[in-house]
């Protein structure tokens, strides 16, 4: 299902209470999850790893319900 493009400041179409906000972060480490892809399949080992380079993550998401409209990862 393709998500609808929403600009920052637009009213959230899911909860009708929040506004869409542009959020950005830089990620330098990550915690491996036991089940990130399929239930019952152990893909990770729950350890924290240090990434070689930072990854920039940007999303447009509702500031009330957290619904994500758009995301972009730049490495």
N, CA, C and O atoms as a printed pandas DataFrame, in Angstrom:
     atom_number atom_name residue_name chain_id  residue_number  x_coord  y_coord  z_coord
0              1         N          UNK        A               1    0.838   -1.181    0.000
1              2        CA          UNK        A               1    0.000    0.000    0.000
2              3         C          UNK        A               1    0.882    1.243    0.000
3              4         O          UNK        A               1    1.743    1.390    0.868
4              5         N          UNK        A               2    0.682    2.116   -0.941
5              6        CA          UNK        A               2    1.477    3.326   -1.057
6              7         C          UNK        A               2    0.942    4.402   -0.113
7              8         O          UNK        A               2   -0.263    4.646   -0.051
8              9         N          UNK        A               3    1.843    5.031    0.610
9             10        CA          UNK        A               3    1.449    6.076    1.555
10            11         C          UNK        A               3    1.223    7.384    0.812
11            12         O          UNK        A               3    1.872    7.656   -0.198
12            13         N          UNK        A               4    0.299    8.187    1.320
13            14        CA          UNK        A               4   -0.016    9.473    0.714
14            15         C          UNK        A               4    1.045   10.498    1.080
15            16         O          UNK        A               4    1.477   10.568    2.231
16            17         N          UNK        A               5    1.472   11.304    0.087
17            18        CA          UNK        A               5    2.432   12.381    0.343
18            19         C          UNK        A               5    1.739   13.474    1.142
19            20         O          UNK        A               5    0.660   13.941    0.774
20            21         N          UNK        A               6    2.366   13.873    2.229
21            22        CA          UNK        A               6    1.825   14.943    3.064
22            23         C          UNK        A               6    2.950   15.928    3.366
23            24         O          UNK        A               6    4.074   15.518    3.655
24            25         N          UNK        A               7    2.655   17.204    3.302
25            26        CA          UNK        A               7    3.645   18.220    3.632
26            27         C          UNK        A               7    3.647   18.479    5.126
27            28         O          UNK        A               7    2.633   18.290    5.798
28            29         N          UNK        A               8    4.795   18.915    5.648
29            30        CA          UNK        A               8    4.891   19.294    7.050
30            31         C          UNK        A               8    3.870   20.391    7.337
31            32         O          UNK        A               8    3.716   21.328    6.554
32            33         N          UNK        A               9    3.182   20.266    8.453
33            34        CA          UNK        A               9    2.165   21.232    8.845
34            35         C          UNK        A               9    0.753   20.838    8.449
35            36         O          UNK        A               9   -0.210   21.431    8.936
36            37         N          UNK        A              10    0.608   19.840    7.567
37            38        CA          UNK        A              10   -0.712   19.375    7.151
38            39         C          UNK        A              10   -1.391   18.637    8.296
39            40         O          UNK        A              10   -0.719   18.054    9.146
40            41         N          UNK        A              11   -2.713   18.659    8.322
41            42        CA          UNK        A              11   -3.473   17.917    9.320
42            43         C          UNK        A              11   -3.379   16.424    9.007
43            44         O          UNK        A              11   -3.473   16.019    7.848
44            45         N          UNK        A              12   -3.195   15.616   10.042
45            46        CA          UNK        A              12   -3.090   14.169    9.870
46            47         C          UNK        A              12   -4.427   13.608    9.387
47            48         O          UNK        A              12   -5.471   13.877    9.982
48            49         N          UNK        A              13   -4.388   12.832    8.310
49            50        CA          UNK        A              13   -5.629   12.248    7.779
50            51         C          UNK        A              13   -6.019   10.976    8.530
51            52         O          UNK        A              13   -7.141   10.492    8.388
52            53         N          UNK        A              14   -5.085   10.427    9.341
53            54        CA          UNK        A              14   -5.403    9.209   10.088
54            55         C          UNK        A              14   -6.134    9.523   11.390
55            56         O          UNK        A              14   -7.207    8.974   11.640
56            57         N          UNK        A              15   -5.562   10.412   12.234
57            58        CA          UNK        A              15   -6.181   10.673   13.540
58            59         C          UNK        A              15   -6.986   11.974   13.570
59            60         O          UNK        A              15   -7.780   12.193   14.485
60            61         N          UNK        A              16   -6.786   12.821   12.587
61            62        CA          UNK        A              16   -7.498   14.104   12.467
62            63         C          UNK        A              16   -7.184   15.088   13.606
63            64         O          UNK        A              16   -7.805   16.149   13.678
64            65         N          UNK        A              17   -6.240   14.760   14.491
65            66        CA          UNK        A              17   -5.912   15.651   15.603
66            67         C          UNK        A              17   -4.527   16.265   15.495
67            68         O          UNK        A              17   -4.320   17.407   15.905
68            69         N          UNK        A              18   -3.582   15.520   14.950
69            70        CA          UNK        A              18   -2.197   15.971   14.898
70            71         C          UNK        A              18   -1.848   16.667   13.602
71            72         O          UNK        A              18   -2.667   16.795   12.692
72            73         N          UNK        A              19   -0.617   17.107   13.550
73            74        CA          UNK        A              19   -0.062   17.734   12.352
74            75         C          UNK        A              19    1.144   16.921   11.901
75            76         O          UNK        A              19    1.825   16.299   12.716
76            77         N          UNK        A              20    1.399   16.931   10.603
77            78        CA          UNK        A              20    2.538   16.229   10.049
78            79         C          UNK        A              20    3.791   17.055   10.321
79            80         O          UNK        A              20    3.842   18.244   10.009
80            81         N          UNK        A              21    4.795   16.415   10.904
81            82        CA          UNK        A              21    6.041   17.090   11.234
82            83         C          UNK        A              21    7.197   16.427   10.498
83            84         O          UNK        A              21    7.195   15.213   10.291
84            85         N          UNK        A              22    8.184   17.226   10.103
85            86        CA          UNK        A              22    9.416   16.694    9.530
86            87         C          UNK        A              22   10.355   16.412   10.689
87            88         O          UNK        A              22   10.679   17.310   11.466
88            89         N          UNK        A              23   10.792   15.163   10.808
89            90        CA          UNK        A              23   11.699   14.768   11.874
90            91         C          UNK        A              23   12.947   14.174   11.242
91            92         O          UNK        A              23   12.861   13.374   10.311
92            93         N          UNK        A              24   14.107   14.569   11.751
93            94        CA          UNK        A              24   15.366   14.040   11.240
94            95         C          UNK        A              24   16.252   13.602   12.398
95            96         O          UNK        A              24   16.160   14.136   13.504
96            97         N          UNK        A              25   17.107   12.628   12.131
97            98        CA          UNK        A              25   18.060   12.161   13.137
98            99         C          UNK        A              25   19.266   11.557   12.438
99           100         O          UNK        A              25   19.201   11.182   11.267
100          101         N          UNK        A              26   20.363   11.471   13.170
101          102        CA          UNK        A              26   21.567   10.792   12.701
102          103         C          UNK        A              26   21.740    9.551   13.581
103          104         O          UNK        A              26   21.733    9.647   14.808
104          105         N          UNK        A              27   21.894    8.397   12.948
105          106        CA          UNK        A              27   22.022    7.129   13.672
106          107         C          UNK        A              27   23.466    6.644   13.542
107          108         O          UNK        A              27   23.999    6.541   12.437
108          109         N          UNK        A              28   24.093    6.347   14.689
109          110        CA          UNK        A              28   25.467    5.879   14.671
110          111         C          UNK        A              28   25.639    4.494   15.259
111          112         O          UNK        A              28   26.684    3.869   15.083
112          113         N          UNK        A              29   24.619    4.007   15.957
113          114        CA          UNK        A              29   24.671    2.644   16.483
114          115         C          UNK        A              29   23.259    2.081   16.442
115          116         O          UNK        A              29   22.285    2.820   16.299
116          117         N          UNK        A              30   23.163    0.769   16.567
117          118        CA          UNK        A              30   21.853    0.127   16.473
118          119         C          UNK        A              30   21.821   -1.091   17.373
119          120         O          UNK        A              30   22.855   -1.704   17.640
120          121         N          UNK        A              31   20.634   -1.441   17.838
121          122        CA          UNK        A              31   20.442   -2.659   18.618
122          123         C          UNK        A              31   19.795   -3.696   17.709
123          124         O          UNK        A              31   18.738   -3.453   17.125
124          125         N          UNK        A              32   20.435   -4.845   17.595
125          126        CA          UNK        A              32   19.898   -5.918   16.772
126          127         C          UNK        A              32   18.731   -6.565   17.493
127          128         O          UNK        A              32   18.827   -6.894   18.675
128          129         N          UNK        A              33   17.646   -6.744   16.789
129          130        CA          UNK        A              33   16.422   -7.304   17.349
130          131         C          UNK        A              33   16.367   -8.793   17.054
131          132         O          UNK        A              33   16.832   -9.250   16.010
132          133         N          UNK        A              34   15.797   -9.538   17.980
133          134        CA          UNK        A              34   15.647  -10.972   17.753
134          135         C          UNK        A              34   14.756  -11.296   16.568
135          136         O          UNK        A              34   15.012  -12.268   15.858
136          137         N          UNK        A              35   13.701  -10.494   16.334
137          138        CA          UNK        A              35   12.740  -10.818   15.286
138          139         C          UNK        A              35   12.363   -9.583   14.464
139          140         O          UNK        A              35   11.214   -9.144   14.512
140          141         N          UNK        A              36   13.311   -9.016   13.710
141          142        CA          UNK        A              36   12.963   -7.804   12.976
142          143         C          UNK        A              36   12.150   -8.033   11.695
143          144         O          UNK        A              36   11.518   -7.098   11.203
144          145         N          UNK        A              37   12.152   -9.233   11.154
145          146        CA          UNK        A              37   11.488   -9.440    9.868
146          147         C          UNK        A              37   10.331  -10.416    9.922
147          148         O          UNK        A              37    9.247  -10.116    9.421
148          149         N          UNK        A              38   10.538  -11.578   10.521
149          150        CA          UNK        A              38    9.496  -12.605   10.550
150          151         C          UNK        A              38    9.347  -13.152   11.958
151          152         O          UNK        A              38   10.334  -13.430   12.639
152          153         N          UNK        A              39    8.122  -13.299   12.377
153          154        CA          UNK        A              39    7.863  -13.873   13.698
154          155         C          UNK        A              39    8.386  -15.295   13.758
155          156         O          UNK        A              39    8.153  -16.100   12.856
156          157         N          UNK        A              40    9.093  -15.587   14.833
157          158        CA          UNK        A              40    9.601  -16.934   15.028
158          159         C          UNK        A              40   10.929  -17.218   14.362
159          160         O          UNK        A              40   11.493  -18.293   14.569
160          161         N          UNK        A              41   11.459  -16.284   13.559
161          162        CA          UNK        A              41   12.751  -16.464   12.908
162          163         C          UNK        A              41   13.749  -15.546   13.597
163          164         O          UNK        A              41   13.557  -14.331   13.620
164          165         N          UNK        A              42   14.803  -16.106   14.153
165          166        CA          UNK        A              42   15.788  -15.345   14.922
166          167         C          UNK        A              42   16.864  -14.799   13.983
167          168         O          UNK        A              42   17.799  -15.517   13.627
168          169         N          UNK        A              43   16.733  -13.507   13.575
169          170        CA          UNK        A              43   17.692  -12.903   12.651
170          171         C          UNK        A              43   18.819  -12.161   13.351
171          172         O          UNK        A              43   19.884  -11.985   12.758
172          173         N          UNK        A              44   18.628  -11.720   14.589
173          174        CA          UNK        A              44   19.626  -10.922   15.278
174          175         C          UNK        A              44   20.055  -11.569   16.574
175          176         O          UNK        A              44   19.667  -12.698   16.875
176          177         N          UNK        A              45   20.871  -10.839   17.355
177          178        CA          UNK        A              45   21.352  -11.412   18.610
178          179         C          UNK        A              45   21.221  -10.436   19.778
179          180         O          UNK        A              45   21.873  -10.618   20.807
180          181         N          UNK        A              46   20.387   -9.405   19.634
181          182        CA          UNK        A              46   20.099   -8.434   20.696
182          183         C          UNK        A              46   21.330   -7.676   21.192
183          184         O          UNK        A              46   21.322   -7.173   22.316
184          185         N          UNK        A              47   22.379   -7.582   20.389
185          186        CA          UNK        A              47   23.554   -6.816   20.771
186          187         C          UNK        A              47   23.510   -5.448   20.108
187          188         O          UNK        A              47   22.868   -5.268   19.073
188          189         N          UNK        A              48   24.196   -4.486   20.713
189          190        CA          UNK        A              48   24.319   -3.164   20.110
190          191         C          UNK        A              48   25.538   -3.156   19.208
191          192         O          UNK        A              48   26.612   -3.607   19.605
192          193         N          UNK        A              49   25.377   -2.646   17.997
193          194        CA          UNK        A              49   26.487   -2.570   17.057
194          195         C          UNK        A              49   26.805   -1.113   16.756
195          196         O          UNK        A              49   25.917   -0.261   16.792
196          197         N          UNK        A              50   28.046   -0.828   16.465
197          198        CA          UNK        A              50   28.467    0.506   16.048
198          199         C          UNK        A              50   28.543    0.503   14.527
199          200         O          UNK        A              50   29.204   -0.355   13.941
200          201         N          UNK        A              51   27.869    1.462   13.878
201          202        CA          UNK        A              51   27.901    1.543   12.423
202          203         C          UNK        A              51   29.192    2.218   11.976
203          204         O          UNK        A              51   29.748    3.035   12.711
204          205         N          UNK        A              52   29.676    1.887   10.779
205          206        CA          UNK        A              52   30.911    2.484   10.271
206          207         C          UNK        A              52   30.748    3.981   10.045
207          208         O          UNK        A              52   31.646    4.758   10.369
208          209         N          UNK        A              53   29.629    4.384    9.503
209          210        CA          UNK        A              53   29.317    5.790    9.243
210          211         C          UNK        A              53   27.933    6.080    9.777
211          212         O          UNK        A              53   27.117    5.175    9.951
212          213         N          UNK        A              54   27.677    7.350   10.035
213          214        CA          UNK        A              54   26.339    7.741   10.467
214          215         C          UNK        A              54   25.353    7.611    9.313
215          216         O          UNK        A              54   25.713    7.796    8.150
216          217         N          UNK        A              55   24.116    7.293    9.644
217          218        CA          UNK        A              55   23.023    7.222    8.677
218          219         C          UNK        A              55   22.050    8.335    9.020
219          220         O          UNK        A              55   21.678    8.501   10.182
220          221         N          UNK        A              56   21.632    9.103    8.014
221          222        CA          UNK        A              56   20.667   10.170    8.206
222          223         C          UNK        A              56   19.269    9.635    7.900
223          224         O          UNK        A              56   19.023    9.096    6.822
224          225         N          UNK        A              57   18.359    9.791    8.862
225          226        CA          UNK        A              57   16.981    9.327    8.717
226          227         C          UNK        A              57   16.052   10.522    8.810
227          228         O          UNK        A              57   16.111   11.281    9.778
228          229         N          UNK        A              58   15.194   10.697    7.811
229          230        CA          UNK        A              58   14.199   11.770    7.806
230          231         C          UNK        A              58   12.821   11.152    7.595
231          232         O          UNK        A              58   12.656   10.248    6.776
232          233         N          UNK        A              59   11.828   11.647    8.344
233          234        CA          UNK        A              59   10.459   11.168    8.158
234          235         C          UNK        A              59    9.477   12.328    8.254
235          236         O          UNK        A              59    9.743   13.330    8.918
236          237         N          UNK        A              60    8.352   12.181    7.592
237          238        CA          UNK        A              60    7.178   13.017    7.807
238          239         C          UNK        A              60    6.217   12.133    8.591
239          240         O          UNK        A              60    5.756   11.113    8.080
240          241         N          UNK        A              61    5.912   12.518    9.832
241          242        CA          UNK        A              61    5.046   11.707   10.687
242          243         C          UNK        A              61    4.140   12.610   11.508
243          244         O          UNK        A              61    4.471   13.769   11.757
244          245         N          UNK        A              62    2.992   12.080   11.930
245          246        CA          UNK        A              62    2.039   12.818   12.753
246          247         C          UNK        A              62    2.620   13.019   14.152
247          248         O          UNK        A              62    3.136   12.080   14.757
248          249         N          UNK        A              63    2.533   14.245   14.658
249          250        CA          UNK        A              63    3.047   14.542   15.996
250          251         C          UNK        A              63    2.100   14.064   17.093
251          252         O          UNK        A              63    2.425   14.171   18.275
252          253         N          UNK        A              64    0.942   13.542   16.723
253          254        CA          UNK        A              64   -0.024   13.035   17.708
254          255         C          UNK        A              64   -0.049   11.503   17.744
255          256         O          UNK        A              64    0.173   10.907   18.798
256          257         N          UNK        A              65   -0.316   10.870   16.611
257          258        CA          UNK        A              65   -0.467    9.406   16.594
258          259         C          UNK        A              65    0.782    8.676   16.105
259          260         O          UNK        A              65    0.875    7.458   16.261
260          261         N          UNK        A              66    1.746    9.389   15.518
261          262        CA          UNK        A              66    2.982    8.775   15.069
262          263         C          UNK        A              66    2.920    8.113   13.705
263          264         O          UNK        A              66    3.905    7.510   13.279
264          265         N          UNK        A              67    1.804    8.205   13.008
265          266        CA          UNK        A              67    1.671    7.602   11.684
266          267         C          UNK        A              67    2.711    8.190   10.742
267          268         O          UNK        A              67    2.829    9.411   10.634
268          269         N          UNK        A              68    3.470    7.332   10.056
269          270        CA          UNK        A              68    4.530    7.782    9.156
270          271         C          UNK        A              68    3.981    7.864    7.732
271          272         O          UNK        A              68    3.476    6.879    7.193
272          273         N          UNK        A              69    4.087    9.051    7.132
273          274        CA          UNK        A              69    3.648    9.279    5.754
274          275         C          UNK        A              69    4.770    9.058    4.751
275          276         O          UNK        A              69    4.522    8.602    3.634
276          277         N          UNK        A              70    5.996    9.377    5.136
277          278        CA          UNK        A              70    7.125    9.349    4.219
278          279         C          UNK        A              70    8.400    9.137    5.015
279          280         O          UNK        A              70    8.525    9.653    6.125
280          281         N          UNK        A              71    9.338    8.395    4.474
281          282        CA          UNK        A              71   10.630    8.236    5.132
282          283         C          UNK        A              71   11.732    8.186    4.101
283          284         O          UNK        A              71   11.523    7.769    2.962
284          285         N          UNK        A              72   12.911    8.619    4.516
285          286        CA          UNK        A              72   14.066    8.624    3.634
286          287         C          UNK        A              72   15.309    8.311    4.455
287          288         O          UNK        A              72   15.530    8.919    5.502
288          289         N          UNK        A              73   16.117    7.371    3.992
289          290        CA          UNK        A              73   17.370    7.027    4.645
290          291         C          UNK        A              73   18.498    7.371    3.693
291          292         O          UNK        A              73   18.486    6.973    2.528
292          293         N          UNK        A              74   19.478    8.115    4.200
293          294        CA          UNK        A              74   20.637    8.490    3.398
294          295         C          UNK        A              74   21.885    7.995    4.117
295          296         O          UNK        A              74   22.102    8.308    5.288
296          297         N          UNK        A              75   22.697    7.224    3.414
297          298        CA          UNK        A              75   23.918    6.736    4.054
298          299         C          UNK        A              75   25.146    7.361    3.454
299          300         O          UNK        A              75   26.262    7.059    3.878
